[in-house]
Amino acid sequence: MSKRSRMPFLLLLAVAPCAFAASPTGDPRIEQLLTQLSKTQPVESVAISPDGQHLAWETRRDDKVVIEVADIDGSHVHTLGNAESGTSCRQFGATWSPDSKHIAMVASCDTDVTSTKAMQNDIVLADASGHDAPTRLAQLKGYVRSLQWTNDGQSIGFLYVPGATRRASATAAAKPAAGEVGVAGLEIQRVASIDVAGGTLHVLTPANLYAYEFAWSPDGSRITYTAAQPPGDNNWWIAKLYVQPAMSDAASAVLVDPTKAGSGSMRGLQIALPRWSPDASRIAFIGGLMSDQGATGGDLYAVSTQGGAPTHLTPGTHVTPAWFQWTGAQQMLVMQVANGQSQAAFYRVDDAKATPERALFTVPAEMDDGTAEMALSLSADHQRVAFVQKSYADAPEVHAGVLGNLPPPAVTHFNTALKPAWGKAESVEWNNEGFHVQGWLLYPADYDAKKSYPMIVAVHGGPSSAVIPSWPSAGYGSAPLSAMGYFVFMPNPRGSFGQGEKFVQANRKDFGYGDLRDVLAGIDAVEKKVPVDDKRLGLTGWSYGGFMSMFAPTQTQRFRAVVAGAGISNWQSYYGENLIDQWMPPFFGATVYDDPAVYAKSSAINFIKKVKAPMLIVVGDRDAECPAPQSFEMWHALRAQGATTSLVVYPNEGHHFADPGHERDVLTRALAWFGRYLPASN
C-alpha cells in the first residue's frame, strides 16, 4: 500500500453529482491555502555529471516539464531542447554519459491517463552544452524508465514495457477489467538496451518474467535484476534476484529466491536495489518486509554472483537502510531512516557484515535524486553529491556540493520566496510496550500557548514506511491541516521504518492493535507537552492510514471526526478484490483461505456498530491497491447504522491521483469536513 503522504464513473454520494469544481466550503482560508500551495515550483529529480562539474534537473516551465543543465553551483542554467518528437513532450529521467558530455533522457508524448492506446516514449540524446540539437535514439511504443549507461558509454539500459497503455506501477490507475482476467492484456516490463552509435534495440530479459529493477556489471557484460512471473503489479512481493549476460535470449540464473528455504533470514521478504560490488564478485541489495515497491527499507544483504546463500550484513540494526551505493571495494554510502529523519552514513563492508563507520549528516527533511526513495546522485569519484531536499520549513530545492559531514547547500532558488502557512514541526518520542517510538508534531499556524487546540492524527501509508518532514503538494496532507489551526500528529508506530527491522516486523498478524496502542500512547505524550483538547481529536490517513482511519474508530471513541482516504474496511473481501494480494501473506502469516481469523480480527466491518465519529471516505474508481468496493462497503455499513458519512469516488484515478483537480477537491473536502465536525476554534 501507498508510501506516506505522497500520494483519490463520476459518482458523488451524499453530494450533488458533477460538483467536483464547486465543493463550497464557506471558509475563504481554504482557497487561500490552495492558491499558496499551487505556487510551489516542483523539482522532480537531479543528476550530477560524473566529473562532478554539472547538474541536470527536472522542473516545470510554462506548464511544460523540462530538463535544465547548470554548473555545480547552480549557475549558467540552460534548458535542453526537444528532439523532433515534439515540443509538447515531457522530458524526464536525465542520465549523464560517462564522459559528462551528453545526457540521455525520456521524452513522453502521452498525457491522457484515460487513453487505452500504447504510450509513446522516445529515448533522446542531448549535447549537455546545449550547442547541438537533441537527437532521437529510439522511438518506442510503450513505457520507458530508469535509463542507465554502461561504463564504456556504448549502451544505455532501461526498463521497457512494449505496448504499454499505463505506467508500470501498482499505484497507477488500473486498466479497466475486460476479457479473461490475468491473461488478456498483460503488459510485461523487461530490461532492454540500445546501442548509442547505431540505435539498435535489444530486449534482454525473458518474455515470461516481469523485471522491476536492474543494474549493469562494472564492465557492462552482465546484468542483475529482480523479477517475477507476471502480472507485474501483483508479484513484486515474491520477486527473485537474477543474473545473466547482457545479451538478448541469454540464460539467466536465480541468485536469491526468498520464497524458498535456503534464503536464510530473507525467507518471505522482499528484494530491492541490487548493486554490483566494484570487483563484480557479489551483488548487494536491501532485503526486508516492504509493503510497496519503491518504498524501500530493510537490512543490507550480499550474495556471491556464483550463487549460494545470501549474507545478512546488518542484523540487529536500529535504523532502516533505504538506499546505498558502493563507494569502494569495502565501503558503502548508505541513506537510512533514523528516528524519523534522513541520515547519510558510511559503512565498512567485509565478507560477513557491514558496520557503520560514521554518520555524515542527519536531516529532518526528505531528500532524493528522483530515481529512488532517499537516493543520492554521486560523481564518479564519490566526492560530490546532489539531491532535491524539502522539509516543512523549506520548499524543494536542488542541493549540491562536496560529500562531507554537512549536507551541501541549496544551489537553486526556485521556491525561496515561499514561506510556510503552517506551524513549526517538532519531533516527539515516547516508549510503549518495550518499543521506542517517534513521530512528528506540527503546531497550529499562529500558535498561542495560552489557547487549547484540537488535534488531528495523520497515520502514514504502508505500513512499512515512515513520516519524514516534507513540503506539501497541493494534494491532501498534514501541513494544510496545521495551516487551518490544528495540531497535527504524525506517528511512526510499530511497522514503520526508522527503528530497525525488528520494529518494522512488529505488527505482523496484528494490524490495528499494537500500532494503534503506539498511536494512542503517542497522543498521550503529545498532550503532556502542548495544550491539546482531548475531546477534539480527529483522525485521517491514506492507504494503510485509510485502513487505520476506518478501523481505529471501532476500537476507541477518542476520535470525533475522520477522513479515510483509499482505505480498507474488510480484509477478507479485500483479499479477493485487490490486484496485489501477494503482499498480504508476509504480513498476515497466511492467505485468507488458510487463516481467515487473522484477517477478520483487523476488519473494521466486523466492529461497525461501535463507530460514532462522522467519516468522510474518498477513493479512486480504478484503485488497484485499495479498491473502491472497500470504501463502498464501509460507507454502506455506516449509513445502515445511521452514522454520519459521505463517500466520494473519483473517476479514472488509481491509488495515487493524477488529476490536479481531483487532488485539490480531496483537500478542499477534507478541510471542510474537519472544519464542520472538528472546528479549530473553541
N, C-alpha and C positions, 0 to 999 in steps of 0.2 A: 504494500500500500504506500501511499504517497509520502515523500520526504517532507518534513517540517512545513514551514509556511509558504514554501514555493508552491505555489500551486502549479457550477459548475453548473419534433412534434411540439410545438409551441403550446404548452399547457400550463396554465396557472390555476391552481386550485385555491379557493378562498379569496381570490382576487380576480379582477376583470381580465379576460383573455386579451392578448396582443397589447399589454400595457407595460412592456419592459422599459420603454423610454420614459414613461410617465412616473411611475412609482413615487407619488408625492410623499414627503416626509414631514412637512411643516417646520423643519429645522434648517435655517439657512446655513448653519455651520457645516452641514454635510456637503453641500455644494461647494462651499469654500475649500473644504478639505480635499475633495475630489479634484478641484482645479489645481491646488498646490501639488498634489501627488503627480498629476499629469505633466508637471514641469520638469520632472527628472529626466535627464538625458541618459538613456541606457548605454552601458559599456559591457558588451556581452562576452568579450574574450580579448586576450592579448598574447602575443608570441614574441619572444626576444630572438634576435638573429644569433646564429651560432657563434659569430665573432664578438657578440656582446655589445655591438655598437648601435643597433637599431631596434625599433619596436614596430609591430603591426597590430592594430586593434580594430575591433568591430564596433561600430556605433551607428547612430541614425542621423541622417541629414536630409531635411526637406522630405520627411516621410519615406526615405529610402534607407535601407540597411547597406552600409558601405564599409570597405576596408581602408583605413588610413595608415600611412607609414610615417615614422618620425625618428629622430635621433634618440638615443637612450635617455636623454634628459627631457624629452617631450618637445623639443624644438624642431623647426623645419618640417612641418607637417604637410603632407600632400596625400591626395586621395587616389587610390588605384582606379583606373578606368575599367569599363566593362569590355569584354570581348564582343564579337559580332552577335553573341547570343541575345543581346538586347539590353537597353539601359534600365529597364524596369526590374531586372532580375536582382534578387537578394544575394549578396556576397557573404560568405561565411567560411569558417574553417581554415583561416590563413596559416600556412605552414612554410617555413623558410627552407630553401635549398641548403645543403651542407656548406656551400661556398658563400652563403649570405648574399647572393646576387639576385636571386629570384624568389618569388612567392607563389606557391600553388594554393588554389582556393576553389571552393564550390560556388557556382552560380545557379541558384534555384529560381526558376521562372514560373513556378506554380504558387499561387496564393489562395486558391479556393479550397478550403478544407472540406467542402461538401462534394467535391468532384470525385467521380468514380473512374476517371481516366488515369493512365500511367503518368507519373510525375516526370518532369524534365529537369535533370540535374547535370550541369556541364562541369567538367574539370578545366579550370582556366590557369594559365601560366602567365605571370606578370613580371616585368622587369621592376625590381624593387626601387630603383631610382626614379621610375616614372617616365623615363625618356622615351621608351618604346611602348607601343600599344600592346595590351594583353592579347594573347593568342589562346584559342580553344584547343586543348589537347584531346578532349573527348566530349562527345555529345551523347548522353546516356538517358535512356528512358527507364527511370527507376529512381531509387533513393540512394544517395551517396553521402558518406560522412567519414570522419576520422582519417584524414589524409596523413600518411607517414612516408617520408623519403627514406630510401636506403642510404647508408653512409657514403656510398660512392656516387650518389646523385643520379644514378642511371634509371631508377624506377621509383614510382610512387605507389604505395599500397593504400587500400581503403576498404571500408565496409560497403557492400553493394547489394541492393535488393532489386534485381531485374524486374521491370514491370510494376514496381510498387505504386500503389494508389494512396498510401498514407505513410506517415513517419513510422519507423520501426521502433515502437515504444508501446509498452502496455498502458502508459498514461495518455496516449493519443486516442482520439475518438475511434472506436471500433468500427470495422466495416459493417454495414447493415447485414443482418443474418439472411442468407439466401442460399439455396442449393443444399448440397449434402454438407452439413456442418463438420468441420475438422478435416474435410477433404477438398471441397471446391474452393478455389480462390486463395489457396495458401500462398503466402509471399515469403520467400526464403532469403535470409541475409547471408551473404558469403564474403569471404575475403578475396579481393581482386587486386590486380596491379596493372599499371600502364607504363609502357616504355616511354621515357621522356623524349628520346630522339625521334622515334617513329610513330608514337601514339598507339601502338598495338595493345589491345586489351587482353589480359589473361585472368580467367576466373580460377582461383587456386584451390579452394576447399570444395569438398564433395557436395553434390546437389541434395543429398539426404541429411545434411547437417546444417543447422541454423547457427551461424557464428555470431558471437556477441562482442568480443574484443580480440585484438591480435597485436603482435609485436614482431619486428624483424630481428633476426640474429645480428650480431655486430658486423659480420661480413656479408649480410644480405642473402646468404644461401639457403636459409631456413626461416620458417615462421612458427611461432607458437600462438595458439588461440584457444579460447573457451567456446564450447559448442554443445548443442543437444539436438535431439530429434525435433522436427517441427511438430506443433506450432511454436514459433519462437517466443511470443508473448508469454506463454504459459511455462515453458520448460527451462528458463534460465536457472531456476532453483535446483535443477538436477544436472546442470551443465558439467562437462568433464574438461580436463586440460589436455590439449593435443599438441603434438609437434610433427612437422613434416618438411620436406624440401620445398623451396619456394618455386614450384612449377605446377602447371595445371595437371590434374589427374595423378598427382603424386600420392603414394601411400602414406597415410597418417597413423601415428601411434598414440595411444592413450597413455599419458603420464600420471594423471590423478583422476580417479573415479570415486567421488565422495559417496556414491550410492552403494558401494560395496565394502565388505570387510577388507582390511589391509590398508585402508586410508588413514588409520590412526585416529587422532583427535579431530580430523577433518570429516569423519563419518557423519553424513546427514547435513553438512554445512554447505556454504556457497563459496565460489571462487571468483576473484576479481583482480584486475590489473596484473596480468602475467608480465614479467620483465626478465630478460636475459641477463645473466651476470656478465661482466666485461670479458671474461675468458670463454663464455658460451658453454661452460660446463654444467650449469644448472639454471633453473628458472625459479625466481622468487615470485610470490603472489600474496594477496591478502585473503585469508580464509576466516569465515565467521558466520554467525546467524544473522543474515541480512534479509530484510523484508522487501527491498526494492533494488532492481538493477540500477546502478548509478549512485545509490545511497550507500557507498562502500564503508565498511567498518569491520574490524576483527583483529586477528593476530597476523604476524608475518610468518610465512612458511617458505620452504625451498625444496625443490626436488631435482634430482640429477636428470640431465637430458638423456641419460641411458636407461632411465626407469628406476623403480624401487619405491619404497615408502617415502612420503613427504616428511620433512623435518620441521617440527614445530619450533620456531626460532624465538618466540616471545611468550612463553607460558607464564601465567600469573601476573601479567602487566595490569596496571591500574589506569591506563589511558587506552584510547581506541585509535590505532593507526588507520588512516583513511586513504592515504596516497604515499607513494615512495618512489625514489629514483636511485639507482646505483650511482655513486659518485667516485668509486674506486673499487679495487679488487676486494677490499674488505671494509667498505664503508657505504652506508646509505643515508640519504637525506629523507626524513620521514615527516609527513604532515599528519598530525593526530588531533583528535578531540580530547581536550584535557579539562575536565571540570567545567564544561560549557564554553570553552574558549578554543581558538585555533592556535596550535603550537607547532613550531618547526624544531626538529631535533636531529642531530647526527647520531647514527647507530654504528657501533663496531660489529662486524659480521664475521663469524668463523664458521666452521663446518656444522656446529651443533646449535649455535644460538646467535641472536642479535641483541647486543647490550647497549642501552642508551649511553652515549659518551657525554653529550651536553645538549641542553636545550638552547636554541638560538634566541627565539623570542616567543612570547605568548601574548596574543592579542584578542580582546573582546570584540571580534569582528569576523565576518565571513571573508574569505579570500580564496580565489582560484583563478585559473587562466582560461576557463571556459571549456576545457577538454574533459574534466572530471571534477567531482567534488574535492575541494581543497588542493587541487593540482597547482604546481608552480611551473613557470616556464624558465628553463635554465640555459645559460650559454654553454657552448661545447666544453669549456674548461671548468664549468660549475662555479665560476667565481661571481657571476652576475645573475640576477633573478628579476622576473617581472610577474605581476599578478594584478587582478582587479580586487580592490578592497572596499567594503561598505559595512557600516555599523548603524546603530540607532542614532549616533551623533553626526555621522558624516555620510553623505550620499556617495555613490560609486565613483571611483577614480582609478586610473592606472597608477600603480606604484612600481618603480624600477630602480635598480642600482646594485650596489655591492651586496652579496650574500654574507651577512655577518650577524653579530649579536643584537642588532637593532633592525627592525623592518625598514626597508628603504622608503624614502618619501614619495608622495604623490608627484607625478610629472605631468598630469593633465589637470585642467581646471574647468571641466565641463559643468560641475554642479556646486562649485564653492560658494555661490551666492545663496544656495538653498539652506534654510535653517529648519530644524525640526519643529513641527507643530505639536509634538507630543512631549511628554515629560522625560526626565532623566532615567537611565537604566542602571540597575543595581543587581549584583549577584547575591543570591540568598542561598545559604547552605544549612542543612539540618541532618539529623540522624534518625533513622526509623528501622526498627526490627533488624538491627545489625548492619544496615546499609548506610553509607554516606551518600546523601542526595543533594543535588544542586538544581537551581532554577534561576530564572531572570524575572525581575520585577520592574515594570515601567510605572513611573509615578504619573498621576494625572497632570495634564497641562495646567499651568498656573497653580501649582500645588500650594496649599495653605495648611501648615501643620496644625492649625487650630480647628480645622474642619474635619468632619468624618466623611468618608467616601465609599461608594460601592466598589466592588472588585469583580472583574471577570477573569476566570481561569481559562486559559487557552492551552489545550493539550495538542502536542505535535503529532504529525502523522508517523507512520512506520509500522510497528512500534520501534524498530531498530533505526533510530535517528537521534537527533538532538537539536535543541534550540540553541543557536549561536546568534548573537546580535547582528542584525542586518537592516539596511534601509528598506522601507516597504515599497512595494509596487502599488499600482492603482487598484489591485485586486484586494480580496478580503485578507485581513491580517490583524495583528495585535496593535501596532502603533496607532492606527486610526481610532481604536477604542480609547487609547490613552488621550488622544487629542480631543475626544469628546467628554473628558472629565472623569474617566475611570482609572483606578489602579488596574493593571493587567499583570497577572501572574502566569508565567510560562515555565512549568516544572519540567525537569528531566528525570522522571521516575524510573524505577527498575524496568529494564527493557531498552533503555536509552544508551546511546554511545557516550563515552567520556569518562567512565569509571572502570573500564576493563571488561573483558569478555564474560566473566562470571556474572557481572551486573546485567549485561545485555541478555543473558540467557535466564535470568531470574524470574521472568514472567512466563516461561514456558508452561503450558497447560493451566494458566492462572490469569487469563485476560480479565481485566476489570476488577481484580481483587487486591493483590499485593500492590499493583501500581496505583490503584485508587487510594489505598491506605497511605502510600507515599505522598500522593497529591494532597490528601486531607491533612496529613501531618505538616506538609509544606504551608498550607493555608494557615494553620495554627501558628507556625513560625513567623509568617508574614504579619499576622495580626498582633504579635507581640512587639513588632518593630514600628509599625505605622498605623494610623487611625483608619482602619477598615471597619465598616459596618457589617458585621457577620450576618445580619438579617437582609443584606442586599448583595448577595453573591450571584454571579452569573457563570455560565459555562459554555464553551464553544470549542470547535476543532474541526479539522478536515481529515477524511480518510480514517486512520486509526483514531485520530482525535474526534472524528464524527461518530465512530463507534462509542467512544467514551462519553460523548455528549448524549448519546441515546441511552447508554447503559447506566451511567452514574446516577441519574435521577430515579432509577429503580432501586438503588441501594442506600440512598441518603436523600433527605429533604433539605439539605443546606443550600441548594441552588434554586433561585427564584425565577430564572429565565434562561432559556437555552437556544442556541443556534447550532444546528448539526449539519455540517457540510459533507456530502458524499459518504454517509455513514453506513454502518452495518447493524441491523436490528435483530437478525436471526441467523446465527452461524450455520445452523443445519440447512436451511433453504439456500443460504449464500453459497454453500459448497457446490451446489448443483447449478447455480445461476452464473457465477463469475467465470471469466476466461483465464484465470490464473490460479487454479486450485492447487498447483504443485507447491505453492509457498506454505500451505497450511499444515501438512504432516510434521515438518520440523518444529513448528510452534505448538501444535496440539498433541503431538506424540503418536498420532494415528490418523487414519482417514475418518470421516464422519460415519462411514459404514462399519468400521471396526470399533469405534468408541463414540457413539452418538452422545453419551452423557457429558463428556468433556466439552463438547460444543454447546450442548443445551444449557449448561450452568452459566455460560457467559453470554447468553442471548437475552437481550432486553425484552423481547416479545414475551418471554416466559414470566416476566415480573411486571407486565404492563400496567396492572391496576394500581401500582404504587407510584406512578408518575403523576405529579401535581403541577410541575412548572410549565408555563407556556413554552412551546417548542416550535421554532421555525426550522423547516427542513428544506435544503436545496441540493440539487443534483443535476448532472448532465445526462441526457437521454441515451448517449452512446458510451457511457462509462463502462469499461470492461473490468476495472479493478473492483469497484464498489457499485454494482449495477443499480439502476433506478428502481427496480422492484423492491430492493431493501428499504428504500425511502418510502415507497408506496405502502409497504407493509407496516412500517412504524406509524405513518400518518393515519392509515386506516384504523389501526388499533387505538390510537389516541382519540380519534374522532368518535369511535364507538363507545369510549369511556366518558365522553362528554368533555374531554380535556381541550384546552385552547391550543390550536395548532394550525399551521399553514404549510403547504408543500408547493414549491416552485421548481419546475422542471425546465431545463434549458436545452434548446434544440441543437443538434449536431455537435454537442460538446462531449469530450471524454473526461478522464479523471482530472486532467489539467485543462483549464479553459483556454481556448484560443481566441475567442472574440472579445476584444476590449470592452465592447458594450455590455456583454454579459458579466464580465468581471466587475465593471462599475455598478451594474444593477445588484449583484450579490452584496457588495459592500454597502450600497445605499439601503437595501432592505434589512441587512443585519444591524446596521447602526440604528435604523428606525425602530426595529424590534426591541432592542435593548433600551432605546430611549422611551419606548412606551411602557414596557413591563419592568424595567430596572432603571428608572430615571437617575441621572447623575446628581441632580440637585435634591437636597433634603425636602 
